[in-house]
Amino acid sequence: MRDLLLVSHGPLAKSYLASLDMIAGGHTRVQAINFDGEISKEVLGKQIEEAIDSKHQTIIVVDLPGGTPCNVCLEKYMNNQNVEVLASLNLPMLLDIYLNLDNSGYEVTTALQEGHSNCRDLKHLVANNATDDE
């Protein structure tokens, strides 16, 4: 069984959780922690520890590589085989992870590919498709 934990600067993580709930309907086994800069790294680390069920595998997705939430997660879980740490929150990636939490064969590299493949210059894409249709 897998869980998903979102960790971000400011309210981003909880906002993504609300969007995930709106699109996918409910968010069991998903939590969000917002780092507001008012708490210490130690307090953030304790919040993360409390959110992780050691009996489950956990996928942590942070907002920014090298930021405080990322660094705290890596300090705590770099050598923990039950915890994955991914960076750069985006909704397509989160949906892919969420919809596969019960899929034991799911690889997190799929989520990274999903997030990457959904970063597009839409005006350019639409313009090229319009040209192709002519």
C-alpha positions, 0 to 999 in steps of 0.5 A: 500500500502506498501513500502520497504526501505533498510538501511545499512552500506556502499554501501550494500543497494544500491547494493541489490537494483541493484540486486533486479532490475536485478532479479525482473525488476524494483523497484517501491516503493523501496529505499535504504540508505547507511550509510557511517559513514561520516554522523551523526545519526541525518542526517541518521535519516532525510534521513530515514524520507524523504524516508518514505511516511507516507500514506503508510505502510513501511517495513525497512530492515537493514543490522545488528541488533544493528548497527547504521542504525538499532538503528536509525530506532528503535529510530524513528519507534519503536512505529509506527504501519505503519513501520516494522523494520527487520534485516539482509538483504538477497536477498531471503527475499527482493525478497519475500517482494518486490513481495508481496508489493501489497499483503494486507494479507502478513505477514513480518514473511514470509520474515523472514522465507524465509531469514532463509530457504535460508541460507544453507551449499550448499556443504553439501546439494549437497553431501547428495543429491548425496549420496541419489541418489546412 
